[in-house]
């Protein structure tokens, strides 16, 4: 809520942010299957938590229903229409009763009841005082509606519904909807209890039980039978359970053989096995649903949930895991229960931690391993030194210089206990508990005190090593190491609370009293910015911007000499714990409940359910990010969750030439460029603009580029680009050497690259509607023309065929530029006709392959086993091969910009501004990148589905998607992704 109060006339008001999206009611109506509706339950959980927030402040909503729960464009849930909300115990204002009912919402019966029939508690309908349990009933009724697509006590009129609600509880949901999980049914029944004392007593209790259900834990309100507990035990311990189950079945059969006849025992055993199989199937489907829910809430948890199912449901698991991987999956490294210091090596590939257990641990962030190097028996702290070859370890007045490789050490007793210590190359600097500053060469003589004008409390060396910032009692100082005899330079009067250097050491940011200052170090240190920010806790200077962090979040400050005066603010989750810079100008804000990763290419939040972050650490020279928790460190690789910046300039659209290479269209100022996605190398090609199409013979082979003037530019490795004559609309490689060229006027030719010679394939007979081509030893080319004919030719054998007046050929569904035909290795051609897919077989005959419920606009192959078809309203269907069975895979794509991988059937689209990946074969979609003030355009996906590229106004970005091709590879991928295990604890995670 942004604001609230009273208007000038005394009317109360409140102001909330505008949320674009659609009501939950509409989503429920569009969800045809129970599994689709179960996937909407997280919105009920979010709504219950929002209502719980109100309940805890003495407020009831009184009109909760599906139309008042809004699902935003980015998946957020907002409870709206608080116009009937009231303070618990507050009397309603009495107003006159209207002469007619204005709607089913009982605002028309003011002074009697407020709410909506079907979603009002019995006591609310009787006019009794309203409390939290009435909202609980409404939430339960909303959940009932989600599962059954109708409210409790559904009837023709509002009066009939109200009378039924007052008289008796509704029909149990398990009797109305087959397949509702028993524990979820129990939650619904308790929320809708006719006796208010038997309900959840507030929305928080309901939200917690729903959360337990979604995360696979035992639901408090449900009584689990021994059989149900057994099924859950089987899911958790499949190997042991299988052995135990086998013994039980064998023992049971032996007893039954003794007691009853053999045939009856066999039937009983068969029924039991079938029941167990059904129960396990439902449990597995529920686990997949719960894992999908956890992708955004706790991606590491999602991985632990699907690991046991990877072998059986590898395609479904692969999609869920890919979504979780993009959201940020953590790896755990052991640490002290209370870590006192955490330091990263200069290049950011190792870390050293030390803590209250006296153990110093080295962490290899690349191999994700930990090695204890020394145990000193007392709480210690440690820093890297001497280009990361040695460590400086200290506790009290004891200092140790240790070489971890050889074990050699030097122990030094210093004059006073050490308060803060940093190392610059092979010299240790520290502040003792009196505020005196000392230095010690790691191989030198005794420590030397450095004279200062006042005591200091902390020190921070610049990355280059020349300067050291000192936080004095009343001043911010800078010590110049290049001039040992010079006194410390006074920068500013005040009490420094936090300082931080830019990654290049050229700037210093500092919080001094209520100010934030930026200090430029060249040509001489000087303050270039000073702003009042109040009580902030952390500061950073990154990419020319000051960042400050406090309890309300992170602010990115606009310099006072810049146009505009609006600072950018980023919310955080929990209490601030740190601000650090990662590679590529990324800034990481750590908070107790989660981590926010901020960059020019979009922000990402790493949620940490049931874990409290104590510190965050990153390096500007590596992709690794560490979070310190009690007893462990969590490690992420930012390469897994952030895009790679291919071009840092304004460019046109980009298209894949092959899975490892892309072509970026030129502009008036920038030439068209070839990009090696494996190495990032960029090669200028030519002054070609408005890129239309790209075709490649394969990695390291020829590429054909069609520009906005319809000219074809042939790029062959080792040669200068060659401009082919004429204007061309379509280009495609049939072999490494044969390039098929076509125009919309019906001209089709093949260009021999080795001979640089074009040969016409077909005499133009009519306007070209579509073109398809194959690759291999005997490639075919097929075309559809505006006179209704189909044509095909084998480029090796020369065999050509024409089908005049093709039955049911509908030119409206053949897009000319994209060539919406498919041709197989045997010359068979598939084409669209309305809502049908037809085949022109290799033997010359025609057949209808499949029919979909809606007219089709586009289609493509997803490997050899399926066809992906997109309807005119962008509903996606899968057509199985060879059965031709049609399945609605995904609801409509809310985007006009999408691309598909022909090898995998995976699509990438821009939906509501977010870059979304869709896998129709397993009915999954997930967000690859949120807009976050960034506009994505021209998405493209490689033929193998492993890479995605998209344009922003000032850059070209690339993402890598892991898509293992087999069940075995998926299992290995999941094992390598995280060492977390699902231990059914409140946080839901344990660690190997």
N, C-alpha and C positions, 0 to 999 in steps of 0.2 A: 504494500500500500504506500503510495507516494504522499498523500496528504489526507487530512480529515478535519472537520470542524463545523462551524455554522455559517451559513450565508448571511448577507446583510439583513435579510428578512427573518432570520432566526431558524431557517430550515437546515437540518443536519445534512452533511454531504461527506462523501469519501471519494478519493481519486485513486484509481488503479491503472496500471499500464494496460494499454490496448493489446489484446492477444488475438492474433489472426489464427484461424484454425477451424475446427468443426466440433459440434457437440458429440459426446460419447454416444448418444442415441443414434446418430447417423452411422458411426463406425459399427455399432452392434447390428444395425439393419443390413450393412454391407457384408458382414461376416456370415457366410452361409453355413460353415461347419462349426461343430463344438470346439475343435482344436483352435480354429481361428478366433473364436470368442474367448477361449481360455487365455489366449495371448494378450487380451485386453485387460486382464485382471490387474496388472500393475497400475493402471489408471485409477482403479477403485482403491488400491492401497494408497496412492498419492492423495486422492480425495479424502480418504479417512484420516490421513496424517494432517491434512490441512484443517479438517473439522476438529481433530483432536487439539490442534493449536488454539482454535477458538474456544473449545470446551475448557481448556486449562486457564483461560482468561475470563470464564464465566459467561460465555456467549453461546447461544444456540442458533443454528441457521434457519430451521423450520420449513425449508422448501427444497430439500435435496432430491434430485431426480436426474435421470440421464441427460436431459437437455440443459441442465445447469452445471454439468461437468464438461469443461471445454478442453479439447486436446489441441495444443498449439502446433504450429508448423514444424517445430523441431522436436516434437514428442513430449513437451512439457504438459502438465496437467494443472488446470486452474479451476477452482470452484467459483462460480459467478452468481449473480443475483442475490445479494445479501440484503435486499430490500425488506424482507420479513424477519431479519435477524433481531434478536432481543437479548437483553441481559437476563439471566436465569433469575426468576423470582419477580421480575418487573411486570407490572400490570399492563395489559394491552389498552390502547386508547379506544374508547367506545365511539363508533361512528354509525351513521344510519345504514340500514341494510338496503342494497340496491333493489330496484323493482324486478330486474331480470338478471340471470346469470350471464356474465360477460364471457366466461370461458370456464374450462374445467379447473383452472387454478382457483382455489377457494379464497382468494383475496376478496371475492364478491360477497363473502359471508363474514365481513369484518365484525369483530366483537364476539364471534362464536368460535370459529376455527380458522387457522391459516395453514395453507399447504396445498398439495395436489393429490387428488384421489388416486389410490393405488400405491402411494408412497408415504401415507400418513399412518402413524401408530394408532392402535385402537383407542388409547386414552386421549390422544390428541383429537380424534374424531368426537369423543364424548365431551370435549370442552374442558378437560382437566388441565391443570398447570403443565406446561411443557418443560422438560429438562433434557439432559444429554441423551437419555435412552430413546427419545423420540427421533433424534438425528441418527442414532444407531439403527433404529428400525428402517428409516429411509435409506440408509446406506445398504442395509441388507436387502431391501426391496430393489434397489438399483442393481445389486449383484444378482438377484433373482432374475431381473429383467435381462441382464447381460447373458445369463446362461440359457434362458428360455425364450428370449425375444418378446416377452410380454410381462406386464407387472403382476404381482400377486393379486388374487381375487379379480382377475380380468373379467369385465362384464361390458355390456353394451352402453350403460350409462354410468355417470359418476355416482348417482345415488345408490345404484345396485352394488357398486364396488365398495362404497362406504359401509353399507349395511352388512355386506359379507365380511369386511375387515373387523367390524365391531363384534360380529357373532362368533367367529372361529378363526383359528390360524389358517394360512393358505395350504394348498396341496404341497406336500414335501417335494422339493426340487428333484430328488432322486427318482420319484415316481413320475415326474413330468418329463424329464430329460434323461435319456439313457446315456451312460458313460460319464456322468459327473463323478469325480473322485469322492469316495466316502467321507474323507476328512473335510473336503470343501463343502459337501452337503451338510455336514454337521455345523460348520461355521454359519452357513445360510440359515439353518434352522434356529440356531441360538440367537442370531441377530434379529430374527423375525418372531421370536417367542411372544405368544399372546400376553403372557404375564411379564410385565416390564422388569420385575425382579429377577427373572430367569435369563434376561438378555445380558450382553456385554454392558457394563455399567457406563462406559464412555467409548468414544471413538478410538482412543489410544489402545484399549484392550483389543478391539476388533482389528485394528491395523497390525498389531503384533501377531495375532493369530494368522492373518492373511500372509504376513511376511514369513512366518514359519512354514506355511503351506508352500509358498513360492520357492523357498530355499531348501525344501526337502526335509525339514525338521518335524518332529512330532507336534501336532496341533493340540493346544491345551484343552480345547473344548471337546475333542473327539476321544471316545473310548475305543482303543485299538484292541481288536480281538487277537488271540494268539496267532491266528492265520495271517492277519495283516502285519503283525510284528515280524512274523517269519519271512514274509515277502520282502519287507524292508531290510531284514538281516541278510537275505539272499542277495539283494542289490548291493549291499555294502561289502559282503564277503562271498563273492560268487564261487571262488575255488573251493573253500572249505564247505560252503553250503551245499555245493553240488555233491561232495563226498558224503556229507551227513544225510542229505536227502536220499542219496542212493541207498545208504544203509537202512534208513527208515522205511523206504518203499519195499526193500527186500524183506525186512523183518515183518512188515505188515502183511505182505503177500503170503509169507510162510504161515502166519497165524490164521489168515483167512482160509488158506487151503485146509487147515486143520478143522476150522469151524464150519465153513460153508463150502458149497460146491465150487469147482474151479471156474466155471463159466461166469458165475456171478462175481467172483473175485476179479476176473479179468476186466469185466465191465466197470466195476468200481475203480480199479486202478486207472483204466483209460479215462474215465470221467475226471478223476483227480488230477491226472496229468494235463488234461485239457484245461481244467480250471486254473491250474498253476500257470500254464502257458499264457492264458488270457490275462491273468493277473500280472504276470511279468511284462507282457506286452504293454498293458495300460501303464504300469509303473515306468517302463522305459520311455513311453511317449510323454508322460508327465515330466520325467527328468529332462528331456530335451526342451520342453516348454519352459521349465524353470531355469534352465541354462540360458535360453534366449533372453529371459528377463534379466538375468544377472550380467549380461554382456556390458551394459552401461553402468550398472550399479556396482559390480565387482567382477571385472573381466577375469582376474586370476581364479576366482571361485568358479566361474563358468567353465574354465578349462578343466578343473578338477572334477566337475560334475559329468562332463562328457567323455573323459578318458576311458572309463570302463565300457562305454558303448561304441568306441571308435571302430573296432573290428566289425561289428554287426551293422552299424549305421554310418559308415565312413563318409558318405557324401553329405548327409545331414550334419554330422559332427564337423566336417571340414568347413562348412559354411559358418557354423557357430564359432569355431575356433578362429577363422579368418577375421570375423568381426571383433572377437575379443582381442586378438593380436593387434589389430589396428587401434583398439581402445587403450592398450597398455597392460601387458601381463608381466608380473614381477618374478624375479628369482631371489631367493633368500640366501644370505651369507651369515654365518654365525658371528656373534660379537658378545661382549660382556653384557650382563644384565643392565648395567648402567655404564654407557660409553661416555668417557670424559673428553676424548679428543678424536677427531676424524680429519684426516688430511689426504689429499689426492696428489699423485705424482705430477710433475710438470707437464707431461704429455697426456695425462688423464687416463692411463690404462691400468694403474695400480692404486690402491688405497692402503693406508695404515690406520688402524683403530687401536685405542688403548682405553682401559677403564678401571672400574673399582675392583675387579678381580686380580689386578696386577699383571695381566697378560697383554702383550703387544702382538697384534695379529696383522699379517700382510695379506691383502686381498688382491688376487689377479682378476681384474674385471673382464678380461677377454675370455679366459678359460672358466671364469666363475668359480674359482677355488679359493680356499682360505688356509693359511699356514701360520700357526703360532711360532714366533721367533724368539721370544724370551718371556719368562715369568719372574717378576721381581718381588712378589709377595706383598705388595702395597699398592694402593691406587696410583696409577701413572698416567702420563700424557706423552704424546710422541709426534714428531714432525719428520718429513723427508728432508734430507740434506745432501750436499755434494753431488748435484745432478742426479738425485734419487738413488745414489749408490749406498748411502748410509742413512741411519736414523739417529735423531737426537731424542732421548727419552729422559723425562724428569719427574721427580716427585719430591716435594719439600725442598731441601737444600742439596739434593743429590741429582747430578746430571750424568747421563751415560751416552757416549757416542758408540754406536754399534754398527758393524758391517754384517748384514744378514747373510751374505754369501759365504764369508769365511768364519763368522762367529767372533772375530776380533772385536774387543771393546775397550773403551777408555772411561774410567769412572772419575768424576770430579766432584768435590764438595765445594759448593759456592758459599759466599759469606752470608747470604740471607735467602730464605725460602723464595722460590720462583712463583710469581703471580701469572705472568703471561710471557710466552716465548715464541719467536719466529726465527727462521733460518734463511739467510741470503747466501746462496752457494755454499761456501765452506766456513761461514761465520755465523755463530748463533748470537742473537740479540734477545735480551729479556728484561722485563721489569720485575723487580722484587716486591715484596709485600710492603716496603716503605715507600715505593714509588720511584726508586733509583733505577737508572738504565745501565745495563752492562753489555759487554761483548766478549766473545771467546772464539778464537780460531780453533777449529776442530782438531788441528794438529799443533796448535800453538801453546804458549805458556799459560799462566794463570789468568783468570778473568780480569777485565779492565773496566772500571766504572767510567761512564761518559757524563761529563758535567752538564747539568741542566739548571735552568732558572727556577723550576718548580717541579714538584712530584708529577709523575705520569702514571696513568692507569692502564694504558693499552698501547700497542704498536701494530702497524700494518705496513710491510714492505711493498713497494711498487713491483709489478711483474718484471720490469727491466733491472731492478736491483739497485738503482742509483739512489732513490729516495725512500725514506721511511717516514710514514705519518705517525705522529705521537699525539695521544689524547691526554693533555695535561689537565690539571685540576681547574684551570681558568683560561686555558688557551688551546688552540689547535696549532701544532708545530709541524714543521717539515725538517728532517735531518738529511743533509746532502752527504752521502757516503764518499763522493768523489773529492770532498774537501774535509778531511778528518779534523782539521784544526778549527774549522769555522763553527760558530755556535748554531744551535737550532734556529730555524727561521720561523718567526711568529706569523701565522696566517690570519687568525681571527681570534678576537676576544670572546670568551664564552666557554661553556662546559660541553666538550664533545661527547656525544653519546654513541655514535656509530660512524665508521668510515669505510669506504670501499673504493677500490681502484677500477678503472676501465681495463679491459683485457690487454690493451697495448701499453698501459702505464702512462698514457699521455694526459689523463684526466683523473681527478680525485673528487668523489662525492662525499659529503659529510653532513651529519645532523649535529647542529650546535645549538643548544637551547631549543627555541621553537623555530629555528631556521634550518633550511637545507641550502647548502652552498655547493657550487661546482667550481673547481680550481683547475685551470689550464697550466700545464707544467712548462710549456715552451712559449716564448724564449726564456722567460723566467716565471716562477710560480705567481699566479694572479687569480683573484676571484672573478669569474666571468658571469656568474649567476648567483642570485640570493633571493629566496622566497620564504615567506612565513608559511609553515605547514602544520604547526601545532605539535602535539605529542605523537611522533612517529617512532617506530622501533627499528626499521632497517632502511638502508639506502643503497642505491646502485647507480652506476653511470654506464649506460650501454647504448651503442649506436648513436652517440650524440645526444642522448636523452637522459634526464634524471628520473629515477624511479624511487618512490618512497612507499613504504609499507607500514600499515598500522592495523588496528582492530577492524576498521571498516573496509580494508582491502588494499589494493595496489593502485597508486596514481602515477600516471606517466605525465610529467610536467611539460608544459609548453614554455619555451624560453620567453623572457619578457620582451626581447627584441623581435619576436616573430609576430606575424599577423595572426589575429585570433587570440582568444584567452580561455579556451575550453580545454581543460585537462581530461585525459582519458582515464577512466576508472575501471578496474577489474575486481570483481568480487572474489573472495576466497572463502573456503569452508573451514571454519574453526579459528583458533588462536594463531597469530603469526609466529613462525619459528625461523624464518630466514629468507633471504633474497640472494640469488646467485646467478652467474652468467654461464650458459652452456655454449656449445659450438654454434657457429653461424648466426650470432647475434640473438640467440634464444635466451630469454630470461625465465628463470624458474622461481616461483613464489611458493614457499612451503608453509603449510598451515597444519594444525594438529589433526584435522580430519581429511586432508587431501592435499594434492599438489597441483598447481596450475602452471602449465607450460605455455609461454607466450612468445610469439614470433610474428614477423611480417607475413608469414604464410598461414596464419590462423592459430587459434589457441586450443589447448586440449587440457582437460582436467583428468587427473589420475585419482579416482576415488580410493579410499582405504577404509573399508567397512571394518568396524570393531578393532581398529588399530590406531594408536596415537603416535603421530610423527613428532620427533624431538628435534630433528635437524635435517637440512637438505644440503647436498653438495654436488657440484657439477664442475666441468672443466671446459674452457673455450677451445680446447684442442682435442676433444674426443666426444663421442656421442653418449657417454655413460652418465647416468644420473643415479645418485645414492640418496636413500632416505634412512635416517637413523631411528630405530624403534627400540623398545625395551628388549634386550637380549638378541637382537639381530639387526642386519642391514638389508634393505630391499634394493634391488638393482634393476634398472630399466636401460634399454638401448633406445635412444631417441630416433635412431634410423628406422625402428619398427613402427613408430607412431607419427613421425613427421615426414612430409614430402621432401624430395630432393629438388633443389632449385637448379634447373637445367640452363635457363637463360635469365639473366637479371636485366632485362631491357624490354621495351615495348616491341611486341612481335605480332605477327598474324597467327592464324590457326596452325596447329601442328598435327601431322598424321604419322602413323607408324608405317615405315617401309618394311620392316620385319621385326620380330620380337625384341631385337637388340638395337635397333636404329630407328630414329624418327627424323622427319623433315619438317622444319619450322618455316612457315611462309614469311617472305620478306615484306618490308614496308618501304616507303620512300627513302628512309634513312638507313635501313638495315637490309642486307641481302638475305635471300633464302639460305638456310643453313642446315647441314646434316649433323646430327647429334648421335654420338656413340653412347648409348644408355649405360653400358657396362663401365666405361672409363670416364664419362662426362666430357670427352673431347668434342670440340665443335669445329666444323669445317665450312667456311663460306662457299657457296656454290655459284650464285649468280643473282642479278638484279630482277628477280621474278617475284611478282606480287599476287595476292589473292589466290592462294593455293587451293586448287579444286580437288585434285586426286593424286595419290601416290601408289605406284605398283613396284614390287621388287621381285627379282628372281631368287632372292634368298640372301643370307648374310654373306658379305664380301662379293656379291655379284651385282649385276646391273640393276639400276633403279630408273623408273620413268616417272616424271613429274609433269602434271598438267597445270598450267597457271591460269590466271583470270582471263587471259586473251585466248585461251583454248590451244595454246602452243605446247607441244611435248618436248621436254628437255630430257635427254638420255644421259644418265650419269653412270659411267663404267669405271671401276677402280683402275687407277693408273693412266687414265686418259682425261683429256679436257672434255667438259660437257658438250654434247652434240644436240643441236636443235633440229628436230625432224620437221619436214615440210608439211604445210597444210594446217587446218584447224581440226582438232580431235576432241571428242567428249568423253570417251571411255578408253582406258588402256589397261591391259592385264597380261601377265606372263603365263603362257601355257607350258613352256619349257624354259630352261636357263637361257636359251638363245632365241626363242620365238616370242615376240611381243604382239599381242592382238590389239588392233586399233579400230575404233568405230566412231561414227558420227550419228547424230540424231536423225540425219537425213536418210539413213539406211546404208551408208557405206561401211563395209567391214573388210579389213585387210590384216595380213600378218607381216610383221617386220622382222627380217632376219638380221640380228645384231652383228654377227660375224661378217656378213656380206654388205651390211648397210643397204639393204634392198627390201622394198615393200611389195607384196603380192596381194591383189584383191582376192577375197574369198567368196564374196557373193555380189551379184549384180543388184544395186538398189532397186527395190520393188515398191517400197512404201516407207513411211516414217518408222524409225526404230523405237520400239517401246521397252525392250529389255534385252540384256545380253548376259550370258553366263558362260563360264569357262572352267575347265578342269586342268589338273596337272598330272604328270606321270609319263609312263612310256607311250601311251596312246591317248593324248589329250583331245577332248572334244570341245567345240565351241557351239553354243546354241543361241538363237535369237528369236524374238517375237516382234512382229511388225503390225502396223496399224490396220492393215487389211485383214487381220485375223489369222495370218499364217504363222506357223512355226518352222524353223530351219535349224539344221545341225550339220556339223562337218567334223570328221576326224582329221587332225592336222598331220598325222603320220601316214595313214592309209589313203587319205584323200576321199574316203566315202562321205557322200553328202546326201541328205534327205530333206524333203519339204513336205509339210502337212498343210495343204490349203484349207481355208475355212475351218480352222480348228474348232471342234465342238466346245461350247461353253467358255471360250476364251474371252475374257472381259478386259479390254484395254485399260479401263479405269483403274485397275489394280496392278498395273505393271509400270512401276516408276522408271522412266527412261534413263535417268542419270545413274541410278544405283544398280540397274540390271536385276530386277527381282525375279529372276529365274534361277533354278538350280539344275545342274547337269552332273550326272554320275559318271563313273569310270567306264560304264558300258554304253554311254550315250543317252540313257534315260533322262527325260526332262520333267521337272516338276514346275507347275505354274498355278497361280491363284485364280479363282473365279468366285466372286462374292464371298461367301463364308466357307468355301470348299477349296481343298487342295487336290489338284488333278495331276495325273501322270501320263506323259507320252512315252510309252515303253520303248525299249530298244528294238522290239519286234514290230514296231509301227502301230500297235494298238493303243487305245486310250482307256483309262480307268480313273474312278474317283478314289483317291487315297484316304481322305478324311474330311469331316465336316465339323465346323465349330459353331457355337451358338450365335456368334456375332460376325459381321463382315470383317474380312481381313485386309490389312494394308501392307503387311510386310512379313517376310519369313526368312529363316536361315537354318543351316544345319548346326547341331551341337554334337560334333563328332559323328560316329557312325550309328549311334543308337537312338537319336531323337532329332526332331525338328522343332524349332521354336517359332511360333507364329504370333504376330502382334495384331490385335483387332483395331478397328477404326477408332475405338475409344481408349486404346492403348492397354486393354486387358491382354495378358500374356498367357498363351496356351502352349502346352507341350504335346507333341504327337509322337508316340512311341513307335519304334521300328523293331520288328516288322508288323506288329499287331495293329498299328494305326490307331491305337486308343488315344482319345483326346482328354486332357486334364487341364482345368483352369489352374495355372501355376501361381499367378500373382494378380492382385487387383491392378487397376490401371496405373500406369506410370504418369505421375503428375509432372511431366516434362516434355518439352518439344525438342530436347537435345539428348540423344542417347546413342550408344554404339554397342555392338555385340562382338564377342570373341567366337569365331566359327569353330574353333577346336573344342571349346568347353561349354558354349551356350551362355556364359556369364555376360551380363550387361553392365554398363556404367551409364549413369544418367545424372542430370542435375535436377533435383526435386526440392522445391521450396528454397532454392539457393544452395542446398547442401549437395556435395558430391556423394552419390549413392551407388552401391554395388548390388546387383540383383542376380540371384542364382535360381532361375526358374525350375531347374530339375529337382530341386529340394525345397522350393517354395520359400526361399529366404531372401531378405534384403537387409543391408546394413549400411551405416554411414561411414564413409571413408574420411570425409573432411567436412566440418561445419563451416558456414560462411564467415561468421565473426568479423563482419565489416569487410569481407573480401568477396569479390564477385567472380565466380568461376564461369567459364564458357568453353565451348568446343571440347567436350570430353572425348577421349579416344581410348581404346583398349587393344592390347596386342592380340594377335591371332591365338596365342596359347593362354591368354587370360592372366599372365603373370605381371603385366605392367599396365599402369593407367597414366595418362598424361592429361593435363587440363591447363587452359590459359587463364591468367588473371590480367588485370589492366596493365601491370608492369613486369610480368614475369611468366615463365613457363615452368610448371611444376610436374614432378613425376612421383608416383607411388609404386611400390612393389607389393604384390599380393602373393602370398604363399598358397599354392593349390596343389597339394600332393595328388598324384595320379592313381594311387592304389590304397587299399585299406592298410596294408603293411607300412607304407610310407606315411600315412596319416598317423598311425600309432607312434612311429618314431618321431615324427614332427612334434606331437603333443608332449612326449617325454622330454624332448630337448627344449621345449618352450618354458617350462617352469618345474621347479622341484616342490611345488605345493601339493598337498593332499587334502582331500575332503574328510576331515575328522569329526564332522557333525557337532563341532563346538559352536558356541554362540556366534563367533566370528566366522565359523564355517571353514577355517583353514588351519592345517598343520603343515609342517615342513620336513622334508627328508634331510 
